[in-house]
Amino acid sequence: MGIIDIIKEFRFKKETRMTLDDILLQAGLVTGRISKEQALNIPAVASCVEIISNTVASLPIKLYKEGEGRVEEVKDERVNLLNDDTKDTLDGFQFKKALVEDYLLKGSAYAYINRYRNKVKSLHYVENEKVAINIGIDPIFKDYDILVNGAIYKDYEFIKITRKTKDGVTGKGIIAENNEALAVAYNSLVFENILLKTGGNKKGFLKSQGRLSKEAIDELKQAWNNLYKNNTESVVVLNNGLEFQEASSTSVELQLNENKRTNAIEICKIFNVPPSLLEGKAKEEEYNNFIKIAILPILKAIETALNKDLLLPSEKGSFYFAFDTKELLKGDIEKRFRAYEIGVRNGILQIDEVRYMEDLKPLELDFIKLGLQDVLYNPKTKEIYTPNTNQKTNISLPEIGGENDEDRNPRESS
């Protein structure tokens, strides 16, 4: 090759430079929005999602009918679809768990309602990533279509559970809302993984006082590659004129453990989960706050969505879906039975109702226990009954002979 060819090759050779994003991506670090899979790689995120979704999914959903001053539970096939068999590949527990996970992380969860006329035959969970929303342009009279694999569906064909929504069909999840905080935690996890792979050795570069030959450079690269393999024993010998310059800090210098604990606490705040609950050290007050702040809003969001999308127009106003929150006390038998005792003692519950809640055979005792010390008042007849003395008094009728002659007004007697 002549000197002219070398000059041409040098002039037309394309120079490639790596940007900062390229370097970070090559190292496995996230520079943009993290994905759902990356977020679930963070232990605190996975634990919070797991405990919230398991708590909600373990609660049964019931259908009630309200009317004429009373509320009664209704047996319906839709309840079986929600709690037991969805007639899809997922059972009731997995169905609710998947919906809650999408609701938290992506901001919206969807389930297709397979109807035949007015009867719901099956419920089908659809992943958030598989759903596209085509929203109309009118900001007042909102309208939208739901697209799945190119097929267009109407809004009434889907159950839609949304978080922080402005249109009722799309929401904002925790990943989009707290992307920076989650990215910091994920990058810390990736950096820790890199440290383990390199045996904890610092990164850096070599400074040479003179020009090195290609053979010397290749030899140094090979020796340095062997040094950063944590499964081998290797030593790099620096010849005269070579100096190693550090370009990174160790995990101790970066306070990696302290930062991991801080990040975990901040993530728990995002999910409204007490950190002590994940450690198994939560007190009763902390657990109650977790139920009120983290669980009850999700239950209400699901109930509202079911009442809107799963009830017939003729049923709305008198029928409603609701979670049976008594299941939250199933793990604390002492607290549960104490609540039953208070309910039976005050006439709120009957013994057979309590036995039904505990899946026990009824005793067929159809009565409410009353004490002789109580005074009973009937607001309709305005009658007071005292069981201890077996006497009735009507407070709307004037008492006869109830006043003494000395207390009467002389003018009235005349």
Wavefront OBJ file of the C-alpha trace (Angstrom):
o trace
v 0.000 0.000 0.000
v 1.409 3.330 -1.077
v 1.447 6.600 0.805
v -1.471 7.923 -1.292
v -3.644 4.911 -0.396
v -2.858 5.381 3.287
v -3.877 9.044 3.106
v -7.135 8.156 1.336
v -7.946 5.466 3.888
v -7.245 7.902 6.722
v -9.405 10.635 5.177
v -12.411 8.451 4.416
v -12.246 6.247 7.496
v -15.392 6.764 9.574
v -14.697 7.697 13.137
v -17.068 6.178 15.717
v -17.450 7.713 19.146
v -19.482 6.356 22.040
v -21.825 8.693 23.853
v -22.404 8.619 27.615
v -25.713 6.801 27.097
v -23.961 4.154 25.005
v -21.386 3.585 27.720
v -24.066 3.314 30.426
v -26.179 0.977 28.320
v -23.127 -1.157 27.595
v -22.577 -1.414 31.349
v -26.220 -2.420 31.862
v -27.309 0.848 33.507
v -30.664 2.471 32.696
v -30.708 5.952 31.176
v -34.420 6.201 30.239
v -37.651 4.829 31.664
v -37.245 1.458 33.314
v -39.507 -1.414 32.295
v -41.886 -3.432 34.432
v -39.452 -6.371 34.490
v -36.580 -4.107 35.596
v -38.727 -2.564 38.335
v -39.655 -6.011 39.664
v -35.934 -6.849 39.872
v -35.696 -4.322 42.711
v -36.324 -6.336 45.917
v -38.339 -3.607 47.654
v -40.623 -3.143 44.636
v -41.173 -6.884 44.226
v -41.939 -7.286 47.947
v -44.391 -4.369 48.060
v -46.241 -5.515 44.938
v -46.338 -9.077 46.262
v -47.777 -8.226 49.680
v -50.375 -5.788 48.273
v -51.513 -8.041 45.429
v -51.663 -11.131 47.670
v -53.701 -9.279 50.292
v -56.252 -8.040 47.750
v -56.428 -11.335 45.838
v -57.098 -13.307 49.026
v -60.275 -11.319 49.759
v -63.502 -12.745 48.304
v -65.856 -10.525 46.315
v -69.580 -10.754 47.062
v -72.719 -9.415 45.402
v -75.309 -7.645 47.548
v -78.815 -6.376 46.942
v -80.099 -3.320 48.769
v -83.735 -2.465 49.155
v -86.594 -1.891 51.603
v -84.190 -0.954 54.388
v -82.215 -4.197 54.273
v -79.167 -5.624 52.537
v -78.868 -9.272 51.556
v -76.175 -11.330 49.854
v -77.045 -12.627 46.388
v -75.782 -15.884 44.910
v -74.673 -15.194 41.358
v -72.453 -16.821 38.737
v -70.419 -13.630 38.400
v -69.265 -14.056 41.995
v -67.977 -17.534 41.177
v -66.134 -16.157 38.150
v -64.422 -13.504 40.270
v -63.489 -15.742 43.204
v -63.092 -19.286 41.925
v -63.064 -20.172 38.233
v -62.905 -17.381 35.651
v -63.452 -20.002 32.893
v -60.085 -18.811 31.579
v -56.558 -20.124 32.231
v -56.330 -18.041 35.425
v -58.258 -18.881 38.573
v -59.918 -16.225 40.715
v -56.874 -15.600 42.920
v -54.452 -15.273 39.999
v -56.968 -13.118 38.118
v -57.233 -10.536 40.908
v -53.502 -10.663 41.623
v -52.619 -9.909 37.982
v -55.070 -6.993 37.883
v -53.604 -5.427 41.031
v -50.044 -5.792 39.724
v -50.887 -3.966 36.475
v -52.871 -1.364 38.412
v -49.904 -0.546 40.643
v -47.045 -0.643 38.160
v -48.684 0.398 34.868
v -51.633 2.428 36.155
v -54.399 0.471 34.416
v -55.643 -3.130 34.410
v -58.019 -4.725 31.911
v -60.215 -7.826 31.763
v -62.440 -8.836 28.852
v -66.073 -9.695 29.700
v -67.251 -12.629 27.596
v -71.025 -12.164 27.460
v -73.816 -14.117 25.840
v -76.777 -11.743 25.795
v -77.111 -10.630 29.446
v -75.171 -13.504 30.956
v -71.443 -13.330 31.711
v -69.870 -16.605 30.580
v -66.211 -15.935 31.453
v -63.673 -13.269 32.437
v -60.337 -12.935 30.639
v -57.389 -10.966 32.022
v -55.504 -9.037 29.311
v -51.965 -7.777 29.892
v -51.588 -4.012 29.956
v -48.945 -4.122 27.200
v -51.392 -5.887 24.848
v -54.016 -3.130 25.104
v -54.097 0.102 23.085
v -56.585 2.907 23.662
v -58.040 5.105 20.904
v -59.483 8.160 22.694
v -61.862 10.594 20.992
v -61.047 14.269 20.560
v -63.997 15.683 22.510
v -62.717 16.670 25.988
v -66.234 16.883 27.452
v -68.193 13.942 26.053
v -65.363 11.462 26.286
v -65.398 8.367 24.121
v -62.833 5.700 23.324
v -62.242 2.339 21.711
v -60.100 -0.479 23.098
v -57.788 -2.275 20.681
v -56.291 -5.723 21.309
v -54.218 -7.294 18.511
v -55.878 -4.977 16.012
v -59.442 -5.905 17.037
v -61.655 -3.034 18.220
v -63.813 -3.382 21.357
v -66.236 -1.043 23.090
v -65.752 0.201 26.635
v -68.592 -1.934 28.073
v -66.810 -5.109 26.926
v -63.938 -4.604 29.376
v -63.448 -4.211 33.108
v -61.164 -1.186 33.498
v -59.370 -0.491 36.783
v -57.342 2.705 36.578
v -55.017 4.635 38.867
v -54.786 8.450 38.731
v -56.799 8.577 35.517
v -58.129 11.597 33.651
v -60.234 9.741 31.096
v -61.395 6.599 32.897
v -59.483 4.146 30.714
v -55.782 5.043 30.965
v -53.897 5.662 34.198
v -50.500 6.540 35.577
v -48.598 3.769 37.288
v -45.903 3.896 39.912
v -43.173 3.224 37.321
v -44.075 6.314 35.281
v -44.770 8.427 38.356
v -41.561 7.564 40.220
v -39.243 6.600 37.386
v -36.189 8.488 38.665
v -36.345 6.959 42.149
v -36.793 3.452 40.769
v -33.996 3.972 38.222
v -31.595 4.920 41.016
v -32.444 1.746 42.919
v -32.146 -0.395 39.792
v -28.801 1.134 38.752
v -27.472 0.512 42.261
v -28.453 -3.126 41.867
v -26.727 -3.345 38.465
v -23.604 -1.651 39.818
v -23.450 -4.119 42.698
v -23.709 -6.966 40.198
v -20.804 -5.510 38.194
v -18.680 -5.255 41.344
v -19.305 -8.911 42.123
v -18.396 -9.952 38.586
v -15.134 -7.990 38.689
v -14.207 -9.140 42.165
v -14.604 -5.628 43.563
v -11.634 -4.229 41.610
v -11.755 -0.575 40.725
v -11.995 0.552 37.141
v -9.352 2.860 35.737
v -6.886 3.543 32.946
v -3.141 3.250 32.346
v -0.815 6.161 31.717
v 2.362 5.576 29.747
v 5.306 7.924 29.420
v 6.192 6.483 26.022
v 4.389 4.984 23.062
v 3.516 1.295 23.425
v 3.656 -1.191 20.604
v 0.563 -3.096 19.487
v 1.924 -6.312 21.018
v 2.420 -4.592 24.380
v -1.096 -3.133 24.317
v -2.668 -6.521 23.513
v -0.663 -8.148 26.294
v -1.832 -5.526 28.814
v -5.462 -5.946 27.723
v -5.300 -9.690 28.204
v -3.671 -9.354 31.622
v -6.235 -6.761 32.707
v -9.102 -8.947 31.505
v -7.773 -11.819 33.593
v -7.456 -9.539 36.618
v -11.143 -8.568 36.510
v -12.316 -12.175 36.387
v -13.224 -13.032 39.956
v -12.865 -16.743 39.379
v -9.153 -16.613 38.508
v -5.979 -15.602 40.267
v -3.950 -13.150 38.197
v -1.407 -10.407 38.688
v -0.666 -7.518 36.342
v 2.951 -6.382 36.186
v 3.386 -2.754 35.167
v 6.635 -2.062 33.400
v 8.677 1.057 33.849
v 6.797 4.115 32.664
v 3.274 2.679 33.249
v 0.970 4.032 35.951
v -2.596 2.968 36.934
v -5.081 5.786 37.483
v -8.339 5.013 39.349
v -11.578 6.000 37.601
v -14.231 4.623 39.991
v -15.016 4.169 43.662
v -15.533 1.024 45.681
v -18.838 0.000 47.229
v -17.548 1.163 50.632
v -16.641 4.594 49.272
v -20.045 4.881 47.612
v -21.815 3.763 50.821
v -23.685 1.178 48.756
v -25.274 -0.652 51.691
v -26.537 2.571 53.261
v -27.943 3.718 49.934
v -29.702 0.368 49.413
v -31.439 0.651 52.771
v -32.442 4.249 52.077
v -33.759 3.369 48.611
v -35.780 0.483 50.048
v -37.410 2.763 52.625
v -38.259 5.363 49.970
v -39.798 2.698 47.728
v -41.927 1.462 50.645
v -43.190 5.033 51.062
v -44.213 5.073 47.396
v -46.338 1.932 47.894
v -47.605 3.037 51.358
v -46.155 -0.132 52.883
v -44.436 0.078 56.301
v -40.851 -1.255 56.000
v -41.371 -3.174 59.242
v -44.173 -5.133 57.525
v -41.733 -6.547 54.975
v -39.368 -7.481 57.790
v -42.119 -9.235 59.756
v -41.816 -6.793 62.669
v -44.933 -4.658 62.090
v -47.034 -3.732 65.097
v -50.827 -3.851 65.065
v -51.133 -0.107 64.486
v -48.733 -0.254 61.521
v -50.654 -3.148 59.983
v -53.966 -1.308 60.401
v -52.490 1.776 58.737
v -51.269 -0.406 55.870
v -54.797 -1.750 55.360
v -56.361 1.718 55.486
v -53.833 3.521 53.274
v -52.586 0.861 50.830
v -55.349 -1.755 50.571
v -58.724 -0.045 51.010
v -58.263 2.457 48.118
v -57.453 -0.439 45.761
v -60.503 -2.356 46.973
v -62.707 0.655 46.325
v -61.219 1.122 42.837
v -61.968 -2.518 41.955
v -65.480 -2.402 43.449
v -66.328 0.760 41.518
v -65.052 -0.757 38.266
v -67.060 -3.957 38.808
v -70.239 -2.021 39.589
v -69.771 0.059 36.450
v -68.838 -2.659 33.968
v -70.172 -5.963 35.330
v -73.686 -4.968 36.458
v -76.605 -4.737 34.060
v -78.252 -1.294 33.675
v -81.349 -2.654 35.412
v -79.238 -3.827 38.380
v -77.432 -0.566 39.011
v -78.748 1.262 42.052
v -79.901 -1.843 43.892
v -77.064 -4.355 43.351
v -73.396 -3.789 44.151
v -70.147 -5.768 44.422
v -68.049 -5.506 47.593
v -65.029 -7.234 49.106
v -65.515 -9.250 52.268
v -62.910 -7.530 54.448
v -63.573 -9.885 57.362
v -61.023 -12.180 55.736
v -58.305 -9.724 56.793
v -58.723 -10.993 60.366
v -58.465 -14.681 59.457
v -54.846 -14.788 60.581
v -55.607 -13.404 64.075
v -58.003 -15.851 65.701
v -58.089 -14.057 69.069
v -59.053 -10.707 67.544
v -61.588 -12.405 65.256
v -63.387 -14.247 68.028
v -63.373 -11.146 70.217
v -65.168 -9.287 67.427
v -67.694 -12.138 67.144
v -68.299 -11.974 70.890
v -69.064 -8.257 70.742
v -71.389 -8.773 67.762
v -73.360 -11.580 69.421
v -73.538 -9.832 72.801
v -74.963 -6.668 71.270
v -77.448 -8.449 69.006
v -75.626 -7.539 65.771
v -74.864 -11.167 64.895
v -76.517 -14.502 65.589
v -74.593 -17.596 66.609
v -75.341 -19.408 63.365
v -74.144 -16.388 61.372
v -70.827 -16.568 63.189
v -70.574 -20.307 62.569
v -71.275 -19.705 58.869
v -68.379 -17.214 58.701
v -66.116 -19.856 60.257
v -67.330 -22.573 57.835
v -68.956 -24.530 60.685
v -72.226 -26.463 60.729
v -75.171 -24.302 61.942
v -76.845 -25.081 65.269
v -80.240 -23.830 64.001
v -80.635 -21.423 66.921
v -82.771 -18.745 65.297
v -82.944 -16.251 68.107
v -81.138 -13.206 69.439
v -79.922 -13.321 73.021
v -81.216 -10.461 75.155
v -80.431 -9.612 78.763
v -83.087 -8.877 81.417
v -81.244 -5.701 82.292
v -82.054 -4.115 78.914
v -84.958 -1.773 78.209
v -86.367 -2.213 74.708
v -87.886 0.638 72.712
v -89.993 0.234 69.561
v -89.712 3.480 67.536
v -92.759 2.578 65.385
v -95.254 2.031 68.202
v -93.347 4.291 70.669
v -93.622 1.475 73.182
v -91.075 0.711 75.897
v -90.797 -2.856 77.173
v -88.872 -3.869 80.286
v -88.181 -7.646 80.240
v -87.138 -7.711 83.884
v -90.541 -6.531 85.100
v -92.563 -7.623 82.043
v -94.119 -4.138 81.729
v -94.973 -2.037 78.678
v -95.304 1.744 78.548
v -96.349 3.892 75.609
v -94.582 7.273 75.790
v -97.031 8.891 73.335
v -100.027 8.467 75.748
v -100.460 10.755 78.823
v -100.082 9.086 82.180
v -103.258 8.762 84.287
v -102.890 9.779 87.898
v -99.292 10.679 87.351
v -99.507 14.031 89.184
v -100.051 14.628 92.884
v -102.862 16.895 94.029
v -100.335 19.185 95.687
v -98.562 19.824 92.384
v -101.720 20.858 90.499
v -102.482 24.489 89.693
v -105.373 25.776 91.853
v -106.936 27.620 88.884
v -107.003 24.363 86.849
v -108.772 22.524 89.701
v -111.390 25.237 89.996
l 1 2 3 4 5 6 7 8 9 10 11 12 13 14 15 16 17 18 19 20 21 22 23 24 25 26 27 28 29 30 31 32 33 34 35 36 37 38 39 40 41 42 43 44 45 46 47 48 49 50 51 52 53 54 55 56 57 58 59 60 61 62 63 64 65 66 67 68 69 70 71 72 73 74 75 76 77 78 79 80 81 82 83 84 85 86 87 88 89 90 91 92 93 94 95 96 97 98 99 100 101 102 103 104 105 106 107 108 109 110 111 112 113 114 115 116 117 118 119 120 121 122 123 124 125 126 127 128 129 130 131 132 133 134 135 136 137 138 139 140 141 142 143 144 145 146 147 148 149 150 151 152 153 154 155 156 157 158 159 160 161 162 163 164 165 166 167 168 169 170 171 172 173 174 175 176 177 178 179 180 181 182 183 184 185 186 187 188 189 190 191 192 193 194 195 196 197 198 199 200 201 202 203 204 205 206 207 208 209 210 211 212 213 214 215 216 217 218 219 220 221 222 223 224 225 226 227 228 229 230 231 232 233 234 235 236 237 238 239 240 241 242 243 244 245 246 247 248 249 250 251 252 253 254 255 256 257 258 259 260 261 262 263 264 265 266 267 268 269 270 271 272 273 274 275 276 277 278 279 280 281 282 283 284 285 286 287 288 289 290 291 292 293 294 295 296 297 298 299 300 301 302 303 304 305 306 307 308 309 310 311 312 313 314 315 316 317 318 319 320 321 322 323 324 325 326 327 328 329 330 331 332 333 334 335 336 337 338 339 340 341 342 343 344 345 346 347 348 349 350 351 352 353 354 355 356 357 358 359 360 361 362 363 364 365 366 367 368 369 370 371 372 373 374 375 376 377 378 379 380 381 382 383 384 385 386 387 388 389 390 391 392 393 394 395 396 397 398 399 400 401 402 403 404 405 406 407 408 409 410 411 412 413 414
